[in-house]
């Protein structure tokens, strides 16, 4: 199972920073930063962006697009 670091999260694991890891390109989970480093996973933790600086990076399956506004969902037949 291939693991790849996606981003870092400040204090995401209690009082430790965490790393979001993607396994086989699909499953994502967070692990303590120290564990990530101990496993020797790539890229090196220092090269990963922080979640709050990653331009709104979202875990797989979550859309980065905003929800449609209420006015967008009105019935167009009322014109």
DSSP file (Angstrom, degrees, kcal/mol; ACC not computed):
  #  RESIDUE AA STRUCTURE BP1 BP2  ACC     N-H-->O    O-->H-N    N-H-->O    O-->H-N    TCO  KAPPA ALPHA  PHI   PSI    X-CA   Y-CA   Z-CA
    1    1 A X              0   0    0      0, 0.0     2,-0.4     0, 0.0    22,-0.0   0.000 360.0 360.0 360.0 118.7    0.0    0.0    0.0
    2    2 A X        -     0   0    0     39,-0.0    22,-2.8     2,-0.0     2,-0.4  -0.657 360.0-161.3 -84.2 132.9    1.6    3.3   -1.1
    3    3 A X  E     -A   23   0A   0     -2,-0.4    39,-0.6    20,-0.2     2,-0.4  -0.925   8.1-176.4-115.5 139.8    1.3    6.2    1.2
    4    4 A X  E     -Ab  22  42A   0     18,-2.0    18,-3.0    -2,-0.4    39,-0.2  -0.997  25.9-123.0-137.8 130.4    1.8    9.8    0.2
    5    5 A X  E     +A   21   0A   0     37,-2.1    16,-0.2    -2,-0.4     3,-0.1  -0.498  27.1 177.1 -70.5 139.0    1.7   13.0    2.3
    6    6 A X  E     -     0   0A   0     14,-3.3    43,-0.5     1,-0.4     2,-0.3   0.792  57.3 -27.4-109.3 -50.9   -0.8   15.6    1.2
    7    7 A X  E     -A   20   0A   0     13,-0.9    13,-3.0    41,-0.2    -1,-0.4  -0.979  55.0-112.0-161.1 167.2   -0.7   18.4    3.7
    8    8 A X  E     -Ac  19  50A   0     41,-3.0    43,-3.2    -2,-0.3     2,-0.4  -0.776  20.5-155.3-106.4 152.4    0.2   19.3    7.3
    9    9 A X  E >   -A   18   0A   0      9,-2.7     9,-2.5    -2,-0.3     3,-1.4  -0.994  21.6-121.1-130.9 126.7   -2.3   20.4   10.0
   10   10 A X  E 3  S-     0   0A   0     -2,-0.4     7,-0.1     1,-0.3     6,-0.1  -0.486  93.2 -13.4 -69.0 127.6   -1.3   22.5   13.0
   11   11 A X  E 3  S+     0   0A   0     -2,-0.3     3,-0.3     4,-0.1     6,-0.3   0.819  89.8 145.3  49.5  36.9   -2.1   20.7   16.2
   12   12 A X  E <   +     0   0A   0     -3,-1.4     2,-0.4     1,-0.3     5,-0.2   0.616  65.0  50.0 -77.8 -12.7   -4.3   18.3   14.3
   13   13 A X  E >  S-A   16   0A   0      3,-2.5     3,-1.7    -4,-0.2     2,-0.5  -0.669 127.8 -77.6-127.1  75.4   -3.3   15.4   16.5
   14   14 A X  T 3  S-     0   0    0     -2,-0.4    -1,-0.1    -3,-0.3     4,-0.1  -0.568 112.1 -13.7  68.4-118.2   -4.0   16.7   20.0
   15   15 A X  T 3  S+     0   0    0     -2,-0.5     2,-0.3    -3,-0.1    -1,-0.3   0.256 126.4  83.2 -99.6  12.3   -1.0   18.9   20.8
   16   16 A X  E <  S-A   13   0A   0     -3,-1.7    -3,-2.5    -5,-0.1     2,-0.1  -0.822  83.7-110.5-112.0 152.8    1.0   17.6   17.9
   17   17 A X  E     -     0   0A   0     -2,-0.3    16,-2.7    -6,-0.3    17,-0.3  -0.461  38.2-151.5 -71.6 155.2    1.0   18.6   14.3
   18   18 A X  E     -AD   9  32A   0     -9,-2.5    -9,-2.7    14,-0.3     2,-0.4  -0.831   8.1-138.6-127.3 167.4   -0.5   16.0   11.9
   19   19 A X  E     -AD   8  31A   0     12,-2.7    12,-2.2    -2,-0.3     2,-0.6  -0.993  15.6-133.8-127.0 130.8   -0.1   15.0    8.3
   20   20 A X  E     -AD   7  30A   0    -13,-3.0   -14,-3.3    -2,-0.4   -13,-0.9  -0.761  29.8-163.9 -82.5 125.1   -2.9   14.0    6.0
   21   21 A X  E     -AD   5  29A   0      8,-3.4     8,-2.1    -2,-0.6     2,-0.5  -0.915  11.3-151.6-116.2 136.0   -1.8   10.9    4.2
   22   22 A X  E     -AD   4  28A   0    -18,-3.0   -18,-2.0    -2,-0.4     2,-0.5  -0.935  11.1-154.0-108.2 125.8   -3.4    9.4    1.0
   23   23 A X  E >> S-AD   3  27A   0      4,-3.4     3,-2.5    -2,-0.5     4,-1.1  -0.865  73.8 -16.6-100.8 129.8   -3.1    5.6    0.6
   24   24 A X  T 34 S-     0   0    0    -22,-2.8    -1,-0.2    -2,-0.5   -21,-0.1   0.762 118.2 -69.3  49.2  30.7   -3.2    4.2   -2.9
   25   25 A X  T 34 S+     0   0    0    -23,-0.3    -1,-0.3    -3,-0.2     3,-0.1   0.537 129.8  58.0  73.2   6.3   -4.6    7.5   -4.3
   26   26 A X  T <4 S+     0   0    0     -3,-2.5     2,-0.2     1,-0.3    -2,-0.2   0.638  81.6  65.1-129.7 -65.2   -8.0    7.0   -2.6
   27   27 A X  E  <  -D   23   0A   0     -4,-1.1    -4,-3.4    -5,-0.1     2,-0.4  -0.492  60.0-169.0 -74.0 130.7   -8.2    6.6    1.2
   28   28 A X  E     +D   22   0A   0     -6,-0.2     2,-0.3    -2,-0.2    -6,-0.2  -0.955  14.3 154.4-122.4 142.4   -7.1    9.6    3.3
   29   29 A X  E     -D   21   0A   0     -8,-2.1    -8,-3.4    -2,-0.4     2,-0.4  -0.972  37.1-110.3-154.3 165.8   -6.4    9.9    7.0
   30   30 A X  E     +D   20   0A   0     -2,-0.3     2,-0.3   -10,-0.2   -10,-0.2  -0.831  30.1 179.2-104.6 140.4   -4.4   12.0    9.4
   31   31 A X  E     -D   19   0A   0    -12,-2.2   -12,-2.7    -2,-0.4   -19,-0.1  -0.930  41.2 -85.4-130.6 156.4   -1.5   10.7   11.4
   32   32 A X  E  >  -D   18   0A   0     -2,-0.3     4,-2.1   -14,-0.2     3,-0.4  -0.344  38.1-122.6 -59.9 143.3    0.8   12.4   13.9
   33   33 A X  H  > S+     0   0    0    -16,-2.7     4,-2.4     1,-0.2     5,-0.2   0.875 112.0  55.3 -56.0 -40.2    3.7   14.2   12.2
   34   34 A X  H  > S+     0   0    0    -17,-0.3     4,-2.4     1,-0.2    -1,-0.2   0.887 107.0  49.9 -62.0 -38.8    6.3   12.2   14.1
   35   35 A X  H  > S+     0   0    0     -3,-0.4     4,-2.1     2,-0.2    -1,-0.2   0.921 109.0  52.2 -65.3 -44.0    4.7    8.9   12.9
   36   36 A X  H  X>S+     0   0    0     -4,-2.1     5,-1.4     1,-0.2     4,-0.8   0.929 112.5  45.2 -56.6 -47.3    4.8   10.2    9.3
   37   37 A X  H ><5S+     0   0    0     -4,-2.4     3,-0.8     1,-0.2    -1,-0.2   0.899 109.9  54.3 -65.0 -40.5    8.5   11.0    9.7
   38   38 A X  H 3<5S+     0   0    0     -4,-2.4    -1,-0.2     1,-0.3    -2,-0.2   0.849 106.3  52.7 -62.5 -34.8    9.3    7.7   11.4
   39   39 A X  H 3<5S-     0   0    0     -4,-2.1    -1,-0.3    -5,-0.1    -2,-0.2   0.680 105.9-130.4 -75.2 -17.3    7.7    5.8    8.5
   40   40 A X  T <<5 +     0   0    0     -3,-0.8    -3,-0.2    -4,-0.8    -2,-0.1   0.740  44.8 169.1  75.2  22.5    9.9    7.7    6.0
   41   41 A X      < -     0   0    0     -5,-1.4     2,-0.3     1,-0.1     4,-0.2  -0.237  29.8 -79.2 -67.5 159.1    6.9    8.5    3.8
   42   42 A X  B    S+b    4   0A   0    -39,-0.6   -37,-2.1     2,-0.1     2,-0.2  -0.803  97.1  38.0-115.5 155.5    7.3   11.0    1.0
   43   43 A X  S    S-     0   0    0     -2,-0.3   -38,-0.1   -39,-0.2     5,-0.1   0.668  96.5-102.8 -72.1 167.3    7.4   13.9    0.4
   44   44 A X    >   -     0   0    0     -2,-0.2     3,-2.3     1,-0.1     4,-0.5  -0.261  29.9-117.1 -55.3 142.9    9.4   15.0    3.4
   45   45 A X  G >  S+     0   0    0      1,-0.3     3,-1.3     2,-0.2    -1,-0.1   0.809 112.8  63.2 -55.0 -34.0    7.1   16.6    5.9
   46   46 A X  G 3  S+     0   0    0      1,-0.3    -1,-0.3     3,-0.0    -2,-0.1   0.733 100.6  53.7 -64.9 -21.4    9.0   20.0    5.6
   47   47 A X  G <  S+     0   0    0     -3,-2.3    -1,-0.3     2,-0.1     2,-0.2   0.552  87.2  99.7 -90.3  -8.9    7.9   20.1    1.9
   48   48 A X  S <  S-     0   0    0     -3,-1.3   -41,-0.2    -4,-0.5     2,-0.1  -0.554  75.8-119.0 -80.3 142.0    4.2   19.7    2.7
   49   49 A X        -     0   0    0    -43,-0.5   -41,-3.0    -2,-0.2     2,-0.2  -0.463  28.0-109.0 -75.1 151.8    1.9   22.8    2.7
   50   50 A X  B >>  -c    8   0A   0    -43,-0.2     3,-1.7     1,-0.1     4,-0.5  -0.584  25.8-123.6 -74.7 143.3    0.1   23.7    5.9
   51   51 A X  G >4 S+     0   0    0    -43,-3.2     3,-0.9     1,-0.3     5,-0.5   0.874 111.8  52.0 -57.0 -40.6   -3.7   23.1    5.6
   52   52 A X  G 34 S+     0   0    0      1,-0.2    -1,-0.3   -44,-0.2     3,-0.1   0.532 116.5  40.4 -77.8  -3.9   -4.5   26.7    6.5
   53   53 A X  G <4 S+     0   0    0     -3,-1.7    -1,-0.2     1,-0.1    -2,-0.2   0.292  89.6  92.6-119.2   5.3   -2.1   27.9    3.8
   54   54 A X  S << S-     0   0    0     -3,-0.9    -2,-0.1    -4,-0.5    -3,-0.1   0.167 103.9-101.9 -91.8  18.8   -2.9   25.4    1.1
   55   55 A X  S    S-     0   0    0      1,-0.2    -3,-0.1    -3,-0.1    -2,-0.1   0.871  81.4 -47.3  68.7  36.4   -5.6   27.5   -0.7
   56   56 A X  S    S-     0   0    0     -5,-0.5    -1,-0.2     1,-0.2    -4,-0.1   0.799  79.5-172.1  77.2  28.1   -8.5   25.6    0.8
   57   57 A X        -     0   0    0     -6,-0.4     2,-0.3     1,-0.0    -1,-0.2  -0.310   5.7-162.0 -56.5 134.4   -7.3   22.1    0.1
   58   58 A X        -     0   0    0      4,-0.2     3,-0.1     1,-0.1     6,-0.1  -0.877  21.9-102.7-119.2 150.5  -10.0   19.6    0.9
   59   59 A X    >   -     0   0    0     -2,-0.3     3,-1.9     1,-0.1    -1,-0.1  -0.278  59.9 -74.0 -62.4 158.4   -9.8   15.9    1.6
   60   60 A X  T 3  S+     0   0    0      1,-0.3    -1,-0.1   -34,-0.1   -32,-0.1  -0.220 121.3  29.2 -53.7 142.1  -10.9   13.6   -1.3
   61   61 A X  T 3  S+     0   0    0      1,-0.2     2,-0.5    -3,-0.1    -1,-0.3   0.303  96.3 104.8  89.4  -9.9  -14.6   13.5   -1.8
   62   62 A X    <   -     0   0    0     -3,-1.9     2,-0.3    -4,-0.0    -1,-0.2  -0.912  68.8-130.7-106.6 130.6  -15.1   17.0   -0.5
   63   63 A X        -     0   0    0     -2,-0.5    -4,-0.1     1,-0.1    -3,-0.0  -0.586   9.4-159.0 -81.1 135.9  -15.8   19.8   -3.0
   64   64 A X        +     0   0    0     -2,-0.3     2,-0.2    -6,-0.1    -1,-0.1   0.572  67.2 101.5 -85.1 -10.6  -13.9   23.0   -2.8
   65   65 A X  S    S-     0   0    0      1,-0.1    -2,-0.1     3,-0.0     3,-0.1  -0.498  81.4-110.4 -74.7 141.9  -16.6   24.7   -4.8
   66   66 A X        -     0   0    0     -2,-0.2    -1,-0.1     1,-0.1     3,-0.1  -0.333  36.7 -97.8 -69.6 154.8  -19.0   26.8   -2.8
   67   67 A X        -     0   0    0      1,-0.1    -1,-0.1    -2,-0.0     0, 0.0  -0.406  50.7 -92.6 -67.6 147.9  -22.6   25.7   -2.4
   68   68 A X        -     0   0    0      1,-0.1    -1,-0.1    -3,-0.1     5,-0.0  -0.320  44.2-109.1 -63.1 145.0  -25.1   27.3   -4.8
   69   69 A X    >>  -     0   0    0      1,-0.1     3,-1.3    -3,-0.1     4,-0.7  -0.350  27.1-110.5 -70.8 156.5  -26.8   30.5   -3.5
   70   70 A X  G >4 S+     0   0    0      1,-0.3     3,-1.0     2,-0.2     4,-0.1   0.845 118.8  58.2 -57.7 -35.8  -30.5   30.3   -2.7
   71   71 A X  G >4 S+     0   0    0      1,-0.2     3,-0.9     2,-0.2    -1,-0.3   0.764  98.4  60.8 -67.7 -24.2  -31.3   32.5   -5.7
   72   72 A X  G <4 S+     0   0    0     -3,-1.3    -1,-0.2     1,-0.2    -2,-0.2   0.732 101.1  53.7 -72.9 -22.0  -29.6   29.9   -8.0
   73   73 A X  G << S+     0   0    0     -3,-1.0    -1,-0.2    -4,-0.7    -2,-0.2   0.322  80.3 122.2 -98.0   8.7  -32.1   27.2   -7.0
   74   74 A X  S <  S-     0   0    0     -3,-0.9     2,-0.4    -4,-0.1    -3,-0.0  -0.361  77.5 -93.8 -70.1 152.1  -35.2   29.2   -7.7
   75   75 A X    >   -     0   0    0      1,-0.2     3,-1.2     2,-0.1    -1,-0.1  -0.525  30.2-155.1 -67.3 119.1  -37.7   27.7  -10.2
   76   76 A X  T 3  S+     0   0    0     -2,-0.4     3,-0.5     1,-0.3    -1,-0.2   0.577  84.3  77.7 -75.4  -8.9  -36.9   29.2  -13.6
   77   77 A X  T 3  S+     0   0    0      1,-0.2    -1,-0.3     2,-0.1     2,-0.1   0.559  76.5  77.6 -76.1  -6.1  -40.4   28.6  -14.9
   78   78 A X    <         0   0    0     -3,-1.2    -1,-0.2     1,-0.2    -2,-0.1  -0.133 360.0 360.0 -94.1  37.8  -41.5   31.7  -12.9
   79   79 A X              0   0    0     -3,-0.5    -1,-0.2    -2,-0.1    -2,-0.1   0.446 360.0 360.0 -98.5 360.0  -40.2   34.1  -15.5
